[in-house]
Amino acid sequence: MRYFSHLAGTPVDALFHRLPTEFSQESPPETLAMALGATLYSPAVRPRLAEDIVRCHAEGVMSMVGCLEDSIRDSEVEEAELNLADQLRRLARMAAGGPLVFVRVRNTDQIYRLADRLGDDLRILSGFVLPKFRPDESGQAGLKAVREVADGSDVPLYAMPVLETPEIAYVETRMPTLLAVRDMLDSNRDRVLAVRVGATDLSSIYALRRTAELTAWDVNVVAGILTDIVNVLARRGGKGYEVTGPVWEYFSGGERVLKPQLRVTPFEDHDPMLRTKLVRQSLDGLIREIVLDKANGMVGKTVIHPSHAAAVHALSVVSHEEYCDAKAIVEDYAGDGGGGVLRSVYMNKMNEVRPHLSWAERTLVRAEIFGVAAEGLGFVDFLDASVSREHVA
């Protein structure tokens, strides 16, 4: 798999200073965690799920989740389990080289049942999403099930716990719960790929729902929860986990109260209708939320529509300026380890080697996965090249 390889007929080399590198299901977990990108969720009851996964991958989606939890009715669970197993068996015979496929389960037993039903076709999966994760017997059972199935099948399966319960939301229980979650994940580090956050569930605890014009970071009570999750679980220096951005749940616009959140200038040299189409579909709100996710230490994003992937991936490409700064910092530190201050290649900032080192190292990992933009190009260039006109029309 390689990001932006789906842009047939587009001079991709002209977009990049450094092309994205290939990765696979067998890549190291630290690579896969960064490579999740826009993770597209789809209900497990879909009758053509296998074909949907193949089609979405051809459009640039690199990770997908078949959902057995909140996206299906309670009365559909048995039907969904059977359908999902059938669809994954079909996918194992259709797909070659991606995407990364996960299953969001309701309970631990579903992990064992699905593994039994898939048999050798379990190889199509990269892991399981564990919703409403708690640092108790249920959380431990989910992690144990993933480990046992992985060890028994010799398939590199990972868990992605979702933090979205009242214990995480309520301020009086949040910190003890997060610390307990961290301890539990640390004891299973080799099986934990990334930590996901359930912004919709967290909002519902307070009877809230953000509009298409607001981001999760604009809803202060939710932003406080997300901040604490990053604070405890996303620490650098080999002690933390990648925390993925919250779901963006809008794919169609409505009546607007606030001004569009995309400046006109970056779009001037592109399709004159691109900005209009993005605003019409409320994707300007998505773009702003992605920017804030990144600024607050998150990577990737949960999405519910293929049209969202282009924005997530375009904003994941490392800019030429970021790359030059990161490379200079890492090389200087490796040279003598003495720290100090460097003047940016772009002559517009100082780079302090020690304080900026962890940022630089993480940026270079992202550069390997998503590539480095050619000098003078920005996210709009990648968005313009990537966006499906059918999805934003």
N, C-alpha and C positions, 0 to 999 in steps of 0.2 A: 504494500500500500504506500501511496505517496500523495501528499496534499497537492491539490490543483492539477493532478494528472488528468482530471476529467475535462479540462478545457481544450477539447479537440478543436483544431482550426484556429486557435489563439496563439500568437507568438509568445509563449510562456517565458522563454529565455530572456526576452526583452523586459519582462516585469521584474526579474530577480537579479540581484547582485550575487546571491548564492541560492541555488535551487534547494527546495526541501529534500531531505534524504528519505529513503525508503525505511519502513518499519513493518513488522509482522506480529502476529499473535504470540510469537515466541520471543519477541524483543524483551529487554529487561523491564521490570515493572516501573521504574522511574521514567523510562521512555514512554511506556504505554499510558501512564497517568497524564503526562503532558499532551500525548497524542489523542486523547479522547475527543477534544474539540467540542463541537455541538453534538450532544448525545440526544438522539431522537427517540422519544417514547412512542410506542404503538400498542393498542390493546391486543391482548393475546387471542381475542375472538375473531380477529380479521380473517376472512376466508382465503385471502390471497397474500398472507403475510410474507411468505417466502419471496414472492414476486416483488412485493413492496420493498423488502430489504435490498434485493438486487438492484431495483430501479433507483432507490435513494442513494445507494453506494455509487452508482454510475453518475449521479448528480453531485457527488462530492462529500456525502455523509460518511464518516469513518467509524462511528459507533452508534449502536442502536440497542434499545431495550424492549423486549416483549413483556408486557405488563399483565400480571395476574392479580394486581391489587386494586387500587382505587379507580382505575379506568374501566373496570368491568363490574357488573351487578353481582350481588351475592348469589343470586340464582344462576349465574353463568359460570361459576368457578369450575365445576367438573367439566363442562363443555369446553371451557377455555384451556384447561390443562391438556385435554386430549387433542384439541386443535393445535395448540402450541407444539406439542411433541411431533405431530404429523408435519407441521410447517417446517420445523427445524430439521427433520429428516429429509424433507424435500430440499431445503436450503443446502444441506451437506452435499447433495448431488448436483446442485446448480452453481454454487458460489466457488470462486477460485480467488483467493487472496483478499478476503475481507467482505464486509467490515467486521470490526469487533462487535460481537453480539453478547448481550447479557439478558438475564431474566430477573424481573422484579417479582418476588414471591410474597405471599401472604403469611406463610408459616414455614417452619423448617422442614416439615414433612414433604413439602412440594419439591424441595431440592433433591431429596432421595428418590422420590417418585419419578421426577423428570429424568434423572440420571439412569434409572432402571429402564425407562421407556426408550431412551435414546441409544443406549448401548454404545457401540463404537462411534455413533454419530455425535456423541457428546463433544467430540473434537471441534464441532462448529461453535461451541460456546467459549467465551473468555471469562465468564463468571456470573455472579448473582448480586443483585441489588437487595439490600436488607432494609426495608422501610421501618419507620417508627422504632429505630434502634435504641435500645436501653442497655445500660451496663449491668444487666442482671442475668438470670438464667436463660431468658429468651435470646438476648444478644449473644451470650456465650454459645448457645445451641446453634445459632445461625453460623457463627464463625467455625464451630466444630464441624458442622455439616459440609461446609465448603471445603475444609481441609481434608475430611475423610473421603469425599468424592474425588477431589483432586489427586490425593495419594493413591486411591484405589484404581484410578483410570490412567494415571500418568499424563493427565492433561493439565496445562498450566492455568488453573482456574483461580480467580480472585474474588474477594468480597468488596462491595462498596456500600457501607452503612449509610443510612439517611438519617440525619438529625432533624427531628420535627415534632417531638413530643412536648407535652406541657412541662415536664421537668427541665427541659432545655429552655423553654420560653420564660418560665417564672423566675424572676430575679433572685428569689431567696433559695432556690434549688439549682440554679443554673451552674454556678461554678463547681460545687461538689460533683454534679452529674458530669460535667465536661472533663473534670480531672479523672473521674472513674472510667469514662469512655476512653480517655487517652491511655490509661493503664491497661485496659482490656485490649485495645488495638495494638499497643506496644508488645504485648505478649503473643500477638498473632501477626506481627509486622510483615512477614514474608507472604501472607495471604491477603493483605489489605492493599488494594490498588489506589483508592482515593476515597475521600469523604464527601458525600453529597448533602445538600441542605434542602429541606422542604419548606420553602417560603410560603406556599399556599396553606399548608397545615398550620404553620406557625401564625400566619395572619388570621386563620379561622378561629384560633383560640381567643382572639380579641374581637371577633365578628368584623374583621377588616378584609377588604379586597382592594388592592391598588388599581387605579384606572390605567388605561393605555398611555396616558400622558405623564404618569409618575413611575419612578423606579422603586425597587425594594429599598433602596438606600434613602428615598425620600420619606418613607414611613418609619418614623423614628423608633418606635417600639420594636419593629422588625430589624431595622438597621443595627440596633444595639445588640440583638441576639447574634446576628451574623458577625458583627465585630468581635464578640467574645469567642465565637467558634474559631475564627481565624487566629485570634490571640493565643488560644490554648493549643490548637491542633495543627497550625500551619507554620510553626517555628522552623527556622532554617538550621543549618549545621547538622543535618542528618537526623534531627529529632522530630521533624514534623511530617505532615502529609499534605498532598495537594487537596485543596478544598475547591469543589466545582461551583460555578455560579448558579444562582437560583433559576427556576423555570420562568420563561417568558410565555404567557398564556394567551396572547392576542395575535390573531393573524388577519384581522380585518378592522378597518378604521370605523369610527363613528363620529358623532358631533364633538367638535373640539372646543375647549375652553381656553387652553393655553396656546401660546405661539409654538410653531414647529421648532424642534430642538436641533435642527441641522443647519449650519451656516451655508449660505449660498456659494461663497467663494470657492470651496474645494470642488464644487460640481461644475464650475464654469467651463472647463475644457472637456466635458463629457456629454453623454446623451442628455439633452436638455430636459427630458422627461424623467430621468432617473430619480432625481430628488423628489419630484412631485409624486411619483409612484410610491416611493418609500414612505413619504408622509401620509399618503392616502391609506396605506395599509398599516399605519401606526408603527412602522419599523424604525422611525426616528427615536421612539421611546426605547426600543430594544437596543439600538446602537448606543444610546446614552447609558443604559444600564450595563452594557458590556464594558464600556470605558470605566465606569465606577467599580464594577467587579474587579477589573485588572488593577485599578488604583488601590483597592483594598486587599489585594493579595490573593485573589481567586483566579482559577484558570478554567477554560472551557465553559460550558453552560448546558443546562437541561432545556430542551426545546420540544415543542409538540407539533411543529410544522416544518417541512423541508425548506421552505423559503427562509427560515431563520439561520440556517447553517452558513449561508454565504456571508452574512454580516459577522458572525462569530469568527469565521476563519479569516476573513479579510483583516479584522482587527487583531488577529493573532500573529500575523506576519510581523517580523521584527523590522523596524525601519532602518535605513542605512545609518542614520545618526546614532540610534541605539546600539547597533552592532559595532560601529567604530569605537564608541565609548566603552562598551563591555569588553571588547577585544583588547583595547589598550590597558584597561584596568587589570584584567587577568594576566596579560603578558608581563606587565610591570611587576605585579606581585610575585609571579613565578620567577622573575629575573633575579631579584635580590631579597624579596620578602620584607623590604624595609618600609613599605607604606609611602606616605607622602601625598602630594597633590600634583595632578596632571591637568594641563589645559586641554579642553576638548578639541578634537580635530575640527569641529565645526566652529570653534572660537566663540562659543556662546555660554560656556559654563565651566565650572571646575569639577574635576573628578577626584574625589578623595579615595585613595586606593583601598584602605582598610574598611571604612564604613560602606563603600559601594561594592565591595567584593561579592557578597552573597547575591546582590541584585545582578551583578555582571555574570556570574556563573549560571544563574537561572535563566537569564536572557539568552545566553549562548545555547542552552538546552532547547529553548523555544525556537531559536534560529535553525537548529538542526532539523526540527520537526516541520516548521511552517515556512522556513526560508527567510531570506533577507531581501527586502525591497531594493530595487535599483535606485541609485542616487536620484533624488528629485521626485520619486513616486511616493504616493501615500495610500491610505486604506481605500479611498474612492476608486483608485485605479484597479485594485483587486476586486472591489465590490462590483464595479462596472463590468469587469471581465467574468465574474462568477455568477452574478445574479441571473436567475432564470426569468426571462421576460413573462413566461406563463404564470409564474408564481406572484409577480407583482403587478400584473396587468389589471 
